[in-house]
């Protein structure tokens, strides 16, 4: 198994998370920290929309028609991530990220991957 591609993708996500945490921590003068999330989501949508053409053909109507329920569920998941990270970083700081990391191993890798989707674990995963 070639570990380099998943390692690079995980690194991309980890660096993105670090940048997100830094943005949350450095934001100042907020009476309502959720307003910061709204602005950061708007920028996220912009950057993601600019990346879409680099990943092949796309048809938003078809995606919405065939996957609206899963898109809604994923959107709610992103909402939960944004809110959770905002509360974690603004109230406790990025040093508490380890709590998220441990909990996400269970909720995502074990619960979603192994239990729900019946994905196998190999020696590397252990």
MIROTOR-657314 format. One line per 5 residues: number of its first residue (from 1); their letters; for each residue x, y, z of C-alpha. Coordinates in steps of 0.02 Angstrom, whole numbers, plus 50000, padded with zeros to 5 digits. Example, Ala and Ser with C-alpha at 12.3 -4.5 7.8 and 13.67 -1.06 7.14 Angstrom:
REM MIROTOR-657314
1> AS> 50615:49775:50390; 50684:49947:50357
***
This chain:
REM MIROTOR-657314
1> XXXXX> 50000:50000:50000; 50070:50170:49950; 50051:50279:50103; 50114:50440:50024; 49952:50503:49942
6> XXXXX> 49843:50480:50098; 49982:50553:50203; 49989:50708:50093; 49799:50727:50094; 49797:50711:50283
11> XXXXX> 49938:50839:50294; 49838:50959:50185; 49688:50940:50302; 49798:50958:50457; 49880:51117:50392
16> XXXXX> 49707:51184:50345; 49647:51147:50520; 49798:51237:50593; 49764:51389:50484; 49580:51384:50535
21> XXXXX> 49629:51376:50720; 49749:51522:50696; 49612:51625:50613; 49491:51588:50755; 49622:51631:50886
26> XXXXX> 49681:51792:50803; 49506:51861:50770; 49476:52009:50885; 49338:52124:50942; 49195:52003:50917
31> XXXXX> 49037:52020:51017; 48970:51867:50927; 49103:51742:50874; 48978:51654:50762; 48980:51805:50647
36> XXXXX> 49163:51763:50614; 49108:51589:50559; 48985:51663:50433; 49123:51766:50353; 49247:51621:50353
41> XXXXX> 49116:51506:50275; 49087:51634:50137; 49273:51633:50098; 49275:51443:50106; 49134:51435:49978
46> XXXXX> 49228:51555:49865; 49392:51457:49874; 49302:51291:49850; 49204:51355:49700; 49366:51413:49621
51> XXXXX> 49440:51237:49644; 49292:51142:49568; 49351:51152:49385; 49518:51071:49431; 49430:50912:49486
56> XXXXX> 49343:50870:49321; 49172:50895:49247; 49036:50958:49363; 48848:50980:49360; 48776:51059:49516
61> XXXXX> 48596:51022:49464; 48632:50836:49448; 48727:50831:49611; 48586:50919:49701; 48452:50811:49619
66> XXXXX> 48538:50646:49659; 48622:50689:49824; 48523:50827:49909; 48495:50727:50068; 48679:50682:50087
71> XXXXX> 48732:50859:50042; 48614:50925:50177; 48684:50800:50302; 48863:50846:50257; 48821:51031:50269
76> XXXXX> 48750:51003:50442; 48911:50911:50486; 49015:51058:50426; 48904:51173:50530; 48938:51065:50684
81> XXXXX> 49126:51069:50647; 49127:51258:50631; 49026:51285:50789; 49125:51156:50889; 49293:51223:50834
86> XXXXX> 49237:51401:50867; 49184:51359:51044; 49338:51253:51075; 49465:51378:51007; 49388:51539:51073
91> XXXXX> 49354:51472:51248; 49497:51350:51275; 49627:51379:51139; 49708:51269:51008; 49801:51170:51142
96> XXXXX> 49637:51079:51178; 49632:51014:50999; 49694:50846:51060; 49519:50815:51132; 49444:50836:50959
101> XXXXX> 49579:50727:50880; 49546:50582:50999; 49357:50596:50987; 49362:50609:50797; 49463:50447:50786
106> XXXXX> 49319:50359:50871; 49174:50447:50787; 49244:50449:50610; 49365:50305:50593; 49280:50178:50705
111> XXXXX> 49096:50225:50706; 49074:50288:50527; 49213:50190:50441; 49211:50021:50526; 49036:50008:50602
116> XXXXX> 48927:50097:50474; 49023:50069:50311; 49107:49904:50360; 49280:49965:50306; 49422:49853:50360
121> XXXXX> 49566:49901:50472; 49740:49840:50431; 49900:49832:50533; 49944:50010:50483; 49780:50075:50557
126> X> 49811:49988:50722
***
